[in-house]
Amino acid sequence: MTTPTVVLVHGAFAESASWNGVIARLADYGVKCMAPPNELRSVSGDAANLSAVLASIDGPVVLVGHSYGGAVITNAVRAGSNVRGLVYAAGFAPDTGENIGELSARLPGSTLGENVYAVPLADGSNDLYIKQDHFHQQFCADVDDATALLMSVTQRPLRDVALNAASGEPAWRGLPSWFLIPELDRNIPAAVHHLMADRAGSLDTIEVAGSAHAIPVSHPDETADMIYAAVKHLTD
């Protein structure tokens, strides 16, 4: 089998550069990557945009989603797709009809709701940002101060429509999946991650001790190793 291309999908309050450390390590493994922008506007729209990117890639694909990006990869796989596996790196893996707002609050542990503010948009919806003075502890508590400052200033907002949209038929129901879980995630509690991994039939679930939500930034080695394990599994 041709070695899959890895497509990395960032989540809310982040950008494609959040994958930089992972990309560098995958390059050392000889794995080809793409990290397209995720607009963070709506689950259906963002998934459709990702589907268009996937259709432009020759050969098999391993899809990787962080945070809200997990909901996008869950909804982006269409009939006849070239996607062969899914990796959730602190990513949502919703089931049909679920939305990420409800899912993150299903079990105790998330403090995101109290640390965001809304910017009203012309269409009546809102962009949601994490308060800059709370960003470090909320999103990336295990990175240094300088990195957290840059991440807080360059964060991309999530439109509230995406927070509350019902997910469609999940791709993980028909594809192998892997889950990397931050022990100290304050956006999506670790217990919710385990719930999602268990029902998806995860082939491998690893919880990283001491890790916060932005696990691709703080633990690029562990993230890249799990992605590479998925690539190897699908290639060998």
C-alpha positions as CSV (number, residue, x, y, z in Angstrom):
1,M,0.0,0.0,0.0
2,T,1.2,3.5,-0.8
3,T,2.3,5.4,2.3
4,P,-0.6,7.7,3.4
5,T,-0.4,11.5,3.3
6,V,-1.2,12.9,6.8
7,V,-3.7,15.8,6.9
8,L,-3.5,17.8,10.1
9,V,-6.6,19.8,11.1
10,H,-6.3,22.3,13.8
11,G,-9.1,23.2,16.2
12,A,-10.6,26.3,17.8
13,F,-8.4,29.0,19.3
14,A,-5.5,27.7,17.3
15,E,-4.1,27.8,13.7
16,S,-2.2,25.5,11.3
17,A,1.1,26.6,12.9
18,S,0.1,24.7,16.0
19,W,1.2,21.6,14.1
20,N,4.8,22.8,13.4
21,G,6.6,20.6,15.9
22,V,4.6,17.6,14.8
23,I,5.3,18.3,11.1
24,A,9.0,18.5,11.8
25,R,9.0,15.1,13.5
26,L,6.9,13.4,10.8
27,A,9.3,14.8,8.2
28,D,12.0,12.9,10.0
29,Y,9.9,9.8,9.6
30,G,9.6,10.5,5.9
31,V,5.9,11.1,6.2
32,K,4.3,13.7,3.8
33,C,1.9,16.2,5.5
34,M,-0.6,18.9,4.9
35,A,-2.0,21.3,7.5
36,P,-4.8,23.2,5.7
37,P,-6.6,26.1,7.4
38,N,-9.8,25.3,9.3
39,E,-12.2,28.2,9.1
40,L,-14.0,27.5,12.4
41,R,-17.3,28.7,11.0
42,S,-19.6,25.6,11.0
43,V,-19.1,21.9,11.3
44,S,-20.8,21.2,7.9
45,G,-19.1,24.0,6.1
46,D,-15.6,23.3,7.6
47,A,-16.1,19.6,6.8
48,A,-17.1,20.3,3.2
49,N,-13.9,22.5,2.8
50,L,-11.8,19.7,4.2
51,S,-13.5,17.1,1.9
52,A,-12.4,19.3,-1.1
53,V,-8.8,19.2,0.1
54,L,-9.0,15.5,0.5
55,A,-10.3,15.0,-3.0
56,S,-7.2,16.8,-4.3
57,I,-4.8,14.3,-2.8
58,D,-3.6,11.3,-4.7
59,G,-3.5,8.1,-2.6
60,P,-4.6,7.2,0.9
61,V,-4.9,9.7,3.8
62,V,-4.6,9.6,7.5
63,L,-6.8,12.4,9.0
64,V,-5.7,14.0,12.3
65,G,-7.9,16.4,14.3
66,H,-7.1,18.5,17.3
67,S,-10.0,19.8,19.5
68,Y,-12.8,21.1,17.2
69,G,-10.8,19.7,14.3
70,G,-11.8,16.3,15.5
71,A,-15.4,17.1,14.9
72,V,-14.5,18.3,11.4
73,I,-12.6,15.1,10.5
74,T,-15.5,13.1,11.9
75,N,-17.8,14.8,9.4
76,A,-15.5,15.2,6.4
77,V,-15.3,11.6,5.1
78,R,-17.6,11.0,2.1
79,A,-18.5,7.9,0.2
80,G,-15.5,6.7,-1.9
81,S,-13.1,8.8,0.2
82,N,-9.4,8.1,0.3
83,V,-9.2,8.4,4.1
84,R,-8.0,5.2,5.7
85,G,-7.6,6.2,9.3
86,L,-8.4,8.8,11.9
87,V,-6.2,10.2,14.7
88,Y,-7.8,12.2,17.5
89,A,-5.1,14.3,19.3
90,A,-7.2,15.8,22.1
91,G,-9.9,15.9,19.5
92,F,-13.7,15.7,19.6
93,A,-15.2,12.5,18.1
94,P,-18.9,13.2,18.2
95,D,-21.6,10.7,17.4
96,T,-24.7,11.4,15.2
97,G,-26.7,14.4,16.6
98,E,-24.2,15.4,19.2
99,N,-22.7,18.9,19.4
100,I,-19.3,19.7,20.9
101,G,-20.7,22.2,23.5
102,E,-22.8,19.5,25.1
103,L,-20.2,16.8,24.6
104,S,-17.4,18.8,26.4
105,A,-19.8,19.4,29.4
106,R,-21.1,15.8,29.6
107,L,-18.7,14.9,32.4
108,P,-17.1,17.3,35.0
109,G,-13.8,19.0,34.3
110,S,-14.2,21.6,31.6
111,T,-13.6,25.3,32.6
112,L,-13.8,26.6,29.0
113,G,-17.3,28.2,29.3
114,E,-16.2,30.6,32.1
115,N,-13.1,31.7,30.3
116,V,-14.4,32.7,26.9
117,Y,-16.0,35.9,25.6
118,A,-18.2,36.6,22.6
119,V,-17.8,39.1,19.8
120,P,-21.1,39.7,18.0
121,L,-21.1,39.3,14.2
122,A,-23.3,41.0,11.6
123,D,-25.3,37.8,10.9
124,G,-26.4,37.6,14.5
125,S,-23.9,34.8,15.5
126,N,-20.9,35.3,17.7
127,D,-17.2,34.6,17.5
128,L,-15.8,33.1,20.7
129,Y,-12.4,33.8,22.1
130,I,-10.5,32.7,25.1
131,K,-9.7,35.6,27.4
132,Q,-6.1,36.4,26.9
133,D,-5.2,36.5,30.6
134,H,-6.8,33.1,31.1
135,F,-5.5,31.5,27.9
136,H,-2.3,30.0,29.3
137,Q,-3.9,28.0,32.1
138,Q,-7.1,27.2,30.1
139,F,-5.5,26.0,26.8
140,C,-1.8,25.3,27.1
141,A,-0.8,25.1,30.8
142,D,2.2,23.0,30.0
143,V,4.0,25.3,27.6
144,D,6.3,28.2,28.5
145,D,5.0,31.8,29.1
146,A,6.4,33.1,25.8
147,T,4.8,30.4,23.7
148,A,1.5,30.8,25.5
149,L,1.5,34.6,24.9
150,L,2.0,34.1,21.2
151,M,-0.7,31.5,21.1
152,S,-3.2,33.7,22.9
153,V,-2.5,36.7,20.7
154,T,-2.8,34.7,17.4
155,Q,-5.8,32.5,18.5
156,R,-8.5,32.1,15.9
157,P,-12.1,32.4,17.2
158,L,-14.7,29.7,17.0
159,R,-18.2,30.8,15.7
160,D,-20.9,29.7,18.1
161,V,-22.8,28.1,15.3
162,A,-20.0,25.5,15.2
163,L,-20.2,25.0,18.9
164,N,-23.8,24.1,18.8
165,A,-24.2,22.3,15.4
166,A,-25.3,18.6,15.4
167,S,-22.8,16.2,14.1
168,G,-23.6,13.8,11.2
169,E,-22.8,10.1,10.8
170,P,-19.3,9.7,12.3
171,A,-16.4,8.5,10.1
172,W,-15.0,6.6,13.1
173,R,-17.8,4.1,12.8
174,G,-16.3,2.7,9.6
175,L,-12.6,3.6,10.0
176,P,-9.8,2.6,12.4
177,S,-9.0,5.3,15.0
178,W,-6.3,6.3,17.5
179,F,-6.7,8.6,20.5
180,L,-4.1,10.7,22.2
181,I,-5.6,12.2,25.5
182,P,-4.2,15.0,27.7
183,E,-4.5,14.1,31.3
184,L,-5.2,17.7,32.4
185,D,-7.3,18.9,29.5
186,R,-9.5,21.9,30.7
187,N,-11.4,22.2,27.4
188,I,-12.4,18.5,27.0
189,P,-12.1,16.5,30.2
190,A,-10.0,13.4,29.9
191,A,-13.0,11.3,31.0
192,V,-14.9,12.5,27.9
193,H,-11.9,11.7,25.7
194,H,-11.9,8.2,27.1
195,L,-15.7,7.9,26.5
196,M,-15.2,8.9,22.9
197,A,-12.3,6.6,22.3
198,D,-14.0,3.6,23.8
199,R,-17.2,3.9,21.8
200,A,-15.1,4.5,18.6
201,G,-13.2,1.2,19.2
202,S,-9.9,3.0,19.3
203,L,-7.0,0.7,18.2
204,D,-4.7,2.5,20.6
205,T,-5.5,5.1,23.4
206,I,-2.6,6.9,25.1
207,E,-3.1,9.3,28.0
208,V,-0.2,11.7,28.3
209,A,0.5,12.5,32.0
210,G,0.5,16.2,32.9
211,S,-0.5,17.4,29.4
212,A,-2.9,20.2,28.8
213,H,-5.3,20.7,25.8
214,A,-2.8,21.9,23.2
215,I,-1.0,18.6,23.1
216,P,0.4,19.0,19.5
217,V,2.3,22.0,20.8
218,S,3.5,20.7,24.2
219,H,4.0,17.1,23.2
220,P,4.9,17.0,19.5
221,D,6.9,13.8,19.9
222,E,4.0,11.8,21.4
223,T,1.6,13.2,18.9
224,A,3.9,12.4,15.9
225,D,4.6,9.0,17.2
226,M,0.9,8.1,17.4
227,I,0.3,9.4,13.9
228,Y,3.3,7.5,12.6
229,A,1.9,4.3,14.3
230,A,-1.3,4.8,12.4
231,V,0.6,5.3,9.1
232,K,2.6,2.2,9.8
233,H,-0.5,0.2,10.7
234,L,-2.2,1.2,7.4
235,T,1.0,0.6,5.3
236,D,2.4,-2.7,6.6
